[in-house]
Structures are given as structure tokens and as C-alpha cells.
């Protein structure tokens, strides 16, 4: 029982660290260069709360 509690607490701690620290430090939209922002449309999918880049209405996959 104690091992299960430790695993749950450790998982919760990792999740909180991810949400609070990592996501705030790396906002993808603010980091895009102005050239990329002008070339691609930034589209927010409100159902999944995800952001994608589109060009001429077609989803674009870009590696950084």
C-alpha cells in the first residue's frame, strides 16, 4: 500500500512540474519567427486545445 501511494505522489509531482515549469518556459507560438508566422496560419483546435500550422488550408508538419 505504501509503494502505491509513493508511485501516485511521484506521478502527481512530475505532472505538476511539467504543467507549471516546462509548459510556461516553452510557448511554441511566441517562439516562432516572424517569417514562419507570416507564411503559415496558426490554427487552434478548440476541441482538443491543440495548435497546428496550416498553409493554404492544409496541415503542415514542421520539424524543429
Z-matrix of the N, CA and C atoms (Angstrom, degrees):
N
C 1 1.457
C 2 1.537 1 110.81
N 3 1.325 2 117.57 1 -40.57
C 4 1.460 3 120.47 2 -179.30
C 5 1.520 4 111.01 3 -66.66
N 6 1.348 5 116.39 4 -35.43
C 7 1.459 6 119.92 5 179.52
C 8 1.526 7 110.25 6 -65.58
N 9 1.319 8 117.12 7 -39.49
C 10 1.465 9 121.31 8 178.85
C 11 1.526 10 110.70 9 -63.91
N 12 1.314 11 117.55 10 -41.49
C 13 1.464 12 121.07 11 178.46
C 14 1.520 13 111.16 12 -64.30
N 15 1.340 14 116.60 13 -40.46
C 16 1.460 15 120.14 14 178.88
C 17 1.522 16 111.08 15 -64.28
N 18 1.326 17 116.78 16 -41.00
C 19 1.464 18 120.86 17 179.51
C 20 1.522 19 110.31 18 -65.17
N 21 1.319 20 117.29 19 -41.93
C 22 1.470 21 121.20 20 179.28
C 23 1.523 22 110.34 21 -65.14
N 24 1.324 23 117.51 22 -44.54
C 25 1.465 24 120.60 23 179.77
C 26 1.524 25 111.43 24 -65.41
N 27 1.324 26 117.62 25 -40.28
C 28 1.460 27 121.11 26 178.14
C 29 1.528 28 110.94 27 -64.85
N 30 1.330 29 117.00 28 -41.71
C 31 1.469 30 120.79 29 177.72
C 32 1.523 31 111.17 30 -63.49
N 33 1.319 32 116.64 31 -42.04
C 34 1.464 33 120.47 32 178.91
C 35 1.524 34 110.81 33 -65.21
N 36 1.325 35 117.36 34 -39.84
C 37 1.460 36 121.22 35 178.73
C 38 1.527 37 111.06 36 -63.58
N 39 1.316 38 117.18 37 -43.83
C 40 1.467 39 120.87 38 178.15
C 41 1.522 40 110.52 39 -62.84
N 42 1.320 41 117.71 40 -40.96
C 43 1.463 42 121.55 41 178.66
C 44 1.525 43 111.23 42 -63.43
N 45 1.318 44 117.69 43 -43.44
C 46 1.465 45 121.38 44 179.43
C 47 1.523 46 110.66 45 -64.70
N 48 1.329 47 116.93 46 -43.21
C 49 1.465 48 120.00 47 178.35
C 50 1.517 49 110.21 48 -61.21
N 51 1.324 50 117.12 49 -41.93
C 52 1.466 51 121.13 50 179.03
C 53 1.523 52 111.11 51 -61.88
N 54 1.303 53 117.49 52 -46.81
C 55 1.469 54 121.24 53 -176.72
C 56 1.524 55 111.15 54 -69.11
N 57 1.316 56 117.71 55 -45.60
C 58 1.461 57 121.30 56 -172.95
C 59 1.521 58 112.72 57 -76.87
N 60 1.304 59 117.54 58 -48.38
C 61 1.459 60 120.02 59 -170.29
C 62 1.523 61 113.90 60 -94.84
N 63 1.312 62 117.81 61 -50.69
C 64 1.463 63 120.31 62 -171.74
C 65 1.522 64 111.68 63 -71.85
N 66 1.320 65 118.53 64 -46.31
C 67 1.464 66 120.27 65 -176.96
C 68 1.521 67 112.20 66 -65.50
N 69 1.328 68 118.14 67 -33.06
C 70 1.460 69 120.46 68 179.31
C 71 1.525 70 112.01 69 -73.68
N 72 1.314 71 117.68 70 -27.79
C 73 1.457 72 120.39 71 -178.21
C 74 1.520 73 112.89 72 -80.65
N 75 1.320 74 117.97 73 -22.42
C 76 1.457 75 120.45 74 -174.69
C 77 1.526 76 112.06 75 -125.05
N 78 1.333 77 118.34 76 63.67
C 79 1.472 78 118.80 77 175.90
C 80 1.529 79 109.40 78 -74.11
N 81 1.314 80 117.26 79 111.91
C 82 1.467 81 121.97 80 -170.79
C 83 1.521 82 112.32 81 -63.16
N 84 1.311 83 118.70 82 -38.35
C 85 1.462 84 120.27 83 -175.09
C 86 1.520 85 111.20 84 -69.25
N 87 1.312 86 117.41 85 -40.30
C 88 1.462 87 120.16 86 -179.70
C 89 1.521 88 111.97 87 -67.68
N 90 1.330 89 117.55 88 -25.36
C 91 1.453 90 121.57 89 -176.62
C 92 1.525 91 113.01 90 -85.75
N 93 1.323 92 117.63 91 -14.10
C 94 1.462 93 119.25 92 -179.59
C 95 1.522 94 110.02 93 -66.05
N 96 1.297 95 115.30 94 139.78
C 97 1.461 96 118.63 95 178.86
C 98 1.523 97 109.80 96 -68.74
N 99 1.311 98 116.32 97 158.12
C 100 1.465 99 120.18 98 -178.80
C 101 1.520 100 111.05 99 -64.08
N 102 1.334 101 117.57 100 -29.91
C 103 1.468 102 120.20 101 178.17
C 104 1.523 103 110.05 102 -64.84
N 105 1.340 104 116.41 103 -44.48
C 106 1.464 105 119.62 104 178.92
C 107 1.518 106 110.99 105 -67.09
N 108 1.335 107 117.46 106 -38.04
C 109 1.456 108 119.87 107 179.43
C 110 1.518 109 110.90 108 -64.85
N 111 1.336 110 117.77 109 -33.60
C 112 1.460 111 120.56 110 178.16
C 113 1.519 112 111.73 111 -76.61
N 114 1.332 113 117.69 112 -31.37
C 115 1.461 114 121.25 113 -176.28
C 116 1.527 115 112.37 114 -80.71
N 117 1.331 116 117.43 115 -34.90
C 118 1.456 117 121.72 116 -176.11
C 119 1.522 118 110.41 117 -114.67
N 120 1.329 119 115.27 118 152.18
C 121 1.456 120 121.83 119 172.80
C 122 1.524 121 107.84 120 -92.33
N 123 1.318 122 117.21 121 128.99
C 124 1.455 123 121.78 122 176.46
C 125 1.518 124 106.99 123 -90.28
N 126 1.343 125 116.18 124 119.35
C 127 1.459 126 121.69 125 -173.98
C 128 1.524 127 109.04 126 -118.14
N 129 1.344 128 116.41 127 128.96
C 130 1.460 129 122.10 128 177.17
C 131 1.520 130 108.82 129 -100.01
N 132 1.336 131 116.68 130 122.25
C 133 1.456 132 121.89 131 174.35
C 134 1.523 133 106.80 132 -89.20
N 135 1.325 134 116.90 133 108.46
C 136 1.461 135 120.79 134 -173.34
C 137 1.523 136 112.30 135 -70.41
N 138 1.342 137 118.18 136 -25.31
C 139 1.464 138 120.22 137 179.72
C 140 1.522 139 111.11 138 -67.70
N 141 1.338 140 116.35 139 -45.12
C 142 1.461 141 120.10 140 -177.64
C 143 1.518 142 112.38 141 -101.05
N 144 1.325 143 117.11 142 -6.58
C 145 1.464 144 123.25 143 -179.11
C 146 1.529 145 111.16 144 58.08
N 147 1.351 146 115.50 145 42.04
C 148 1.457 147 121.42 146 178.47
C 149 1.518 148 109.56 147 -118.66
N 150 1.317 149 115.26 148 151.46
C 151 1.457 150 121.86 149 -179.98
C 152 1.520 151 108.46 150 -107.78
N 153 1.337 152 116.32 151 136.95
C 154 1.459 153 120.15 152 176.21
C 155 1.521 154 109.27 153 -132.74
N 156 1.319 155 115.06 154 160.92
C 157 1.461 156 121.59 155 176.70
C 158 1.520 157 108.52 156 -103.58
N 159 1.316 158 116.31 157 132.20
C 160 1.452 159 120.94 158 178.85
C 161 1.516 160 109.77 159 -128.89
N 162 1.326 161 114.70 160 147.91
C 163 1.457 162 121.70 161 176.16
C 164 1.515 163 106.79 162 -133.72
N 165 1.322 164 116.13 163 121.30
C 166 1.462 165 122.54 164 -176.76
C 167 1.525 166 111.50 165 56.39
N 168 1.326 167 117.10 166 37.52
C 169 1.455 168 121.94 167 176.62
C 170 1.515 169 115.10 168 78.78
N 171 1.329 170 118.80 169 5.97
C 172 1.461 171 122.69 170 -178.53
C 173 1.527 172 109.06 171 -115.06
N 174 1.333 173 115.56 172 134.12
C 175 1.465 174 120.85 173 179.33
C 176 1.524 175 110.03 174 -61.91
N 177 1.329 176 116.12 175 137.08
C 178 1.463 177 121.67 176 179.46
C 179 1.527 178 109.35 177 -118.85
N 180 1.305 179 116.28 178 131.71
C 181 1.458 180 121.94 179 175.41
C 182 1.519 181 108.10 180 -100.77
N 183 1.334 182 115.79 181 123.71
C 184 1.458 183 120.53 182 -175.43
C 185 1.520 184 108.21 183 -126.11
N 186 1.311 185 116.84 184 131.05
C 187 1.461 186 121.03 185 176.87
C 188 1.515 187 110.08 186 -95.20
N 189 1.320 188 115.86 187 138.58
C 190 1.456 189 120.71 188 178.69
C 191 1.504 190 109.08 189 -108.17
